[in-house]
């Protein structure tokens, strides 16, 4: 859960679209209305996060490849 919160915080800091969607979701409406629409908001926020991650991954493909390769190597090192 902490990893997801960290990922969301990083995406909010990097991508203005995620920040805009987060502020739209967290402000203004009454509590009952927010509870009724929580499922739709979660799906919408998830799609925005996935789009932002996909965009950042495409934009920084060599870095993503390096990080994934490094993680795989660390996992193999820790197994032995």
Backbone torsions as a table, in degrees:
resi	resn	phi	psi	omega
1	UNK	NA	-37.9	179.5
2	UNK	-67.1	-33.3	178.8
3	UNK	-65.9	-39.0	178.0
4	UNK	-66.9	-39.5	177.8
5	UNK	-65.1	-39.3	177.3
6	UNK	-65.8	-42.6	177.9
7	UNK	-61.5	-43.2	178.4
8	UNK	-63.5	-42.0	179.2
9	UNK	-63.6	-40.1	178.4
10	UNK	-66.3	-43.6	179.9
11	UNK	-65.1	-36.5	176.9
12	UNK	-64.4	-38.4	180.0
13	UNK	-71.0	-32.8	-175.3
14	UNK	-88.2	-46.6	-169.4
15	UNK	-110.0	122.1	-179.5
16	UNK	-67.0	-28.0	179.0
17	UNK	-66.0	-40.1	178.6
18	UNK	-66.5	-41.5	178.7
19	UNK	-62.0	-42.2	179.4
20	UNK	-63.9	-45.6	179.4
21	UNK	-64.5	-38.4	179.5
22	UNK	-65.3	-43.0	179.1
23	UNK	-68.2	-34.5	176.0
24	UNK	-64.8	-38.3	-176.9
25	UNK	-75.6	-29.4	-172.3
26	UNK	-96.7	-5.3	-175.1
27	UNK	-123.8	155.7	166.2
28	UNK	92.8	-55.8	-169.3
29	UNK	-78.1	160.5	178.0
30	UNK	-74.9	162.0	-175.4
31	UNK	-63.8	-40.9	-179.4
32	UNK	-64.5	-41.7	179.1
33	UNK	-65.2	-39.7	178.6
34	UNK	-65.6	-38.3	179.2
35	UNK	-66.9	-38.6	179.7
36	UNK	-66.9	-35.3	-176.1
37	UNK	-98.8	13.9	-175.8
38	UNK	-61.9	-40.1	179.8
39	UNK	-63.1	-46.0	179.7
40	UNK	-65.6	-39.7	178.9
41	UNK	-65.3	-40.2	179.5
42	UNK	-63.8	-43.0	177.5
43	UNK	-63.9	-41.7	179.9
44	UNK	-64.7	-45.0	-179.7
45	UNK	-65.9	-39.0	177.7
46	UNK	-62.3	-42.1	179.7
47	UNK	-66.3	-37.1	177.3
48	UNK	-65.7	-42.0	179.4
49	UNK	-65.2	-43.6	179.0
50	UNK	-62.7	-42.4	177.8
51	UNK	-62.3	-42.1	-179.9
52	UNK	-66.4	-41.6	178.3
53	UNK	-64.5	-43.2	179.4
54	UNK	-62.1	-43.9	179.4
55	UNK	-62.6	-45.5	179.9
56	UNK	-65.5	-36.8	179.7
57	UNK	-67.3	-39.3	178.2
58	UNK	-69.2	-41.4	-178.5
59	UNK	-64.4	-37.1	-175.2
60	UNK	-119.8	48.1	-174.8
61	UNK	-57.2	-44.8	179.7
62	UNK	-62.1	-38.3	179.1
63	UNK	-67.6	-39.9	178.0
64	UNK	-62.2	-43.1	178.4
65	UNK	-61.2	-43.1	179.3
66	UNK	-63.3	-43.7	-178.9
67	UNK	-65.9	-44.7	179.8
68	UNK	-63.3	-44.3	178.5
69	UNK	-61.9	-42.5	177.6
70	UNK	-62.4	-41.6	178.4
71	UNK	-63.7	-42.7	178.6
72	UNK	-62.4	-43.8	179.2
73	UNK	-63.9	-40.4	177.9
74	UNK	-64.3	-40.2	178.3
75	UNK	-62.1	-44.3	178.0
76	UNK	-65.1	-36.2	178.6
77	UNK	-67.1	-37.6	-178.3
78	UNK	-73.8	-24.8	179.7
79	UNK	-72.2	-26.0	-175.8
80	UNK	-94.9	NA	NA
